[in-house]
Amino acid sequence: MDKDVTLRLAQQEEADALLSRSPLAALVGMLLDQQVPMEWAFSGPYTIARRMGADDLDAHDIAAYDPEAFAALLSAKPAVHRYPGSMAGRVQKLCQYLVEHYDGDAAGVWRGAASGKELLARLTDLPGFGKQKAQIFLALLGKQLGVRPTGWREAAGAYGEPKTYRSVADITGPESLRRVRAYKQEQKRAARP
């Protein structure tokens, strides 16, 4: 990840700083990004780290955490997600996968990927990451974090297109957040019968 980039997905300084320096926080935020506002999802990793008494997230620590205690940690008010118990299990599964396959190093998912197609396959293999979520995260890596293996835009599909406002990959501040929200609302309207 490009260390000079500050993500602005949570729209909170401390939460965005964590997302910017921690590949695991970025992955966990992306995992949480469903059925809640984007800012809520991407502030989740910061809330989890604070509640664990840490400055960062550690895949080994989360993977080994007692599942009931971890669910309680995410459920404490204000809850990390609309479905904190379910999402606690998903976060732990993601971290267990990262420990098993990448020795807990979240950046290992994209480090050394020879192509966008390979990186998309690695992301799709992550627990909780379907094709769309993987493509959005791939677009975020390419557009904002300097992770650009050959063919990354094509692998990211429409989310990789330049100068669009489709997803979190395109959010760099309040104005782009507003434009992404407007795009999503238009998509919902168009999908209605």
C-alpha positions in Angstrom: 0.0 0.0 0.0 1.2 3.5 -0.7 2.2 5.0 2.6 1.7 8.5 1.4 -2.1 8.0 0.8 -4.7 8.8 3.4 -8.0 7.0 2.8 -11.1 9.0 3.6 -13.6 6.2 3.8 -14.7 6.5 7.4 -14.8 10.3 7.3 -13.2 10.3 10.8 -9.6 11.3 11.1 -8.5 8.5 13.5 -10.4 5.8 11.7 -9.1 6.9 8.3 -5.6 7.0 9.6 -5.9 3.4 10.7 -7.3 2.3 7.3 -4.5 4.1 5.6 -1.7 2.4 7.5 -3.2 -1.0 8.2 -3.9 -3.4 5.3 -5.9 -5.6 7.7 -8.1 -2.6 8.8 -8.9 -1.9 5.1 -9.9 -5.5 4.5 -12.0 -5.6 7.7 -13.7 -2.3 6.7 -14.5 -3.8 3.3 -15.9 -6.9 4.9 -18.1 -4.8 7.1 -19.3 -2.7 4.2 -22.8 -4.3 3.7 -26.2 -3.3 5.0 -24.8 -0.2 6.8 -23.6 3.2 5.7 -20.1 3.1 4.3 -18.6 5.4 7.0 -20.0 3.2 9.7 -18.5 0.1 8.1 -15.1 1.7 7.6 -14.9 3.1 11.1 -15.5 -0.4 12.4 -11.8 -1.4 12.4 -10.9 1.6 14.5 -13.6 0.8 17.0 -12.5 -2.8 17.2 -8.9 -1.9 17.7 -9.8 0.6 20.5 -12.0 -2.0 22.2 -9.2 -4.5 22.0 -6.9 -1.9 23.7 -4.6 -1.7 20.6 -3.4 0.9 18.1 -3.8 -1.5 15.2 -5.5 -4.7 14.3 -3.6 -8.0 14.4 -5.0 -11.0 12.5 -3.4 -13.5 15.0 -5.1 -11.8 18.0 -8.5 -11.6 16.3 -8.3 -15.2 15.0 -7.5 -16.5 18.5 -10.0 -14.3 20.4 -12.8 -16.2 22.2 -15.7 -16.0 19.7 -18.3 -15.1 22.3 -16.1 -12.4 23.8 -15.4 -11.0 20.3 -19.1 -11.0 19.5 -19.7 -9.1 22.7 -16.9 -6.6 21.8 -18.5 -5.8 18.5 -22.0 -5.7 20.1 -21.1 -3.1 22.8 -22.9 0.2 22.3 -22.5 1.7 19.8 -22.4 -1.6 17.9 -19.7 -2.0 15.2 -22.4 -3.2 12.7 -26.1 -3.6 12.4 -25.5 -7.4 12.8 -22.5 -7.4 15.2 -22.7 -11.1 16.2 -22.7 -12.3 12.7 -20.1 -9.9 11.6 -17.8 -10.8 14.5 -17.8 -14.4 13.2 -17.0 -13.1 9.7 -14.2 -10.9 10.9 -12.7 -13.9 12.8 -13.0 -16.2 9.8 -11.3 -13.6 7.6 -8.5 -13.3 10.2 -8.2 -17.1 10.6 -7.9 -17.4 6.8 -5.2 -14.7 6.8 -3.2 -16.5 9.5 -3.5 -19.8 7.8 -2.7 -18.6 4.3 -0.6 -15.4 4.8 0.8 -15.8 8.3 -1.5 -13.0 9.4 -0.1 -10.5 6.8 -3.1 -8.9 5.1 -0.9 -7.2 2.5 0.3 -10.7 1.5 -3.0 -11.0 -0.3 -1.9 -8.5 -2.9 1.9 -8.6 -2.5 3.4 -10.3 -5.5 0.2 -10.8 -7.5 1.4 -11.1 -11.1 -1.8 -9.9 -12.6 -5.2 -8.3 -11.9 -6.8 -11.7 -12.5 -4.6 -13.4 -9.9 -5.3 -10.7 -7.4 -9.0 -10.9 -8.0 -8.8 -14.6 -7.4 -6.9 -14.1 -4.2 -9.5 -11.6 -3.0 -12.4 -13.7 -4.0 -10.9 -16.6 -1.9 -11.2 -14.5 1.2 -14.1 -15.5 3.5 -16.9 -12.9 3.1 -15.6 -11.6 -0.2 -17.7 -12.4 -3.2 -16.9 -11.3 -6.7 -18.4 -7.8 -6.4 -16.7 -7.1 -3.0 -13.4 -8.4 -4.4 -13.7 -6.2 -7.5 -14.5 -3.1 -5.4 -11.5 -3.8 -3.1 -9.2 -4.4 -6.1 -10.4 -1.1 -7.5 -9.6 0.6 -4.2 -6.1 -0.9 -4.2 -5.5 0.2 -7.7 -7.1 3.7 -7.7 -5.9 4.9 -4.3 -3.2 2.6 -2.8 -0.9 2.1 -5.7 -1.4 -1.7 -6.0 -1.6 -2.1 -9.8 -0.6 -5.4 -11.2 -1.0 -5.8 -15.0 -4.7 -5.9 -15.9 -6.0 -4.6 -12.6 -8.6 -2.3 -14.1 -10.0 -5.1 -16.3 -10.2 -7.5 -13.3 -12.0 -4.8 -11.2 -14.6 -4.5 -13.9 -16.7 -1.3 -14.0 -15.3 -0.4 -10.5 -11.9 0.0 -12.1 -13.0 2.6 -14.6 -11.3 5.9 -14.1 -13.3 9.1 -13.2 -16.3 7.2 -11.9 -18.2 7.4 -8.6 -19.5 3.8 -8.2 -18.0 2.5 -4.9 -15.7 3.1 -2.0 -12.8 2.9 -4.4 -13.8 6.3 -5.6 -14.3 8.1 -2.3 -11.6 10.6 -1.5 -13.6 13.0 0.6 -17.1 14.3 1.4 -17.9 15.4 -2.2 -16.9 12.1 -3.8 -18.9 10.3 -1.0 -21.9 12.3 -2.0 -21.5 11.4 -5.6 -21.1 7.7 -4.8 -24.2 7.8 -2.7 -26.1 9.5 -5.6 -24.9 6.9 -8.0 -26.1 4.1 -5.7 -29.5 5.7 -5.2 -29.9 6.0 -8.9 -29.0 2.3 -9.4 -31.6 1.4 -6.8 -34.3 3.5 -8.5 -33.4 2.0 -11.9 -33.7 -1.6 -10.5 -37.2 -1.0 -9.1 -40.0 -2.5 -11.2 
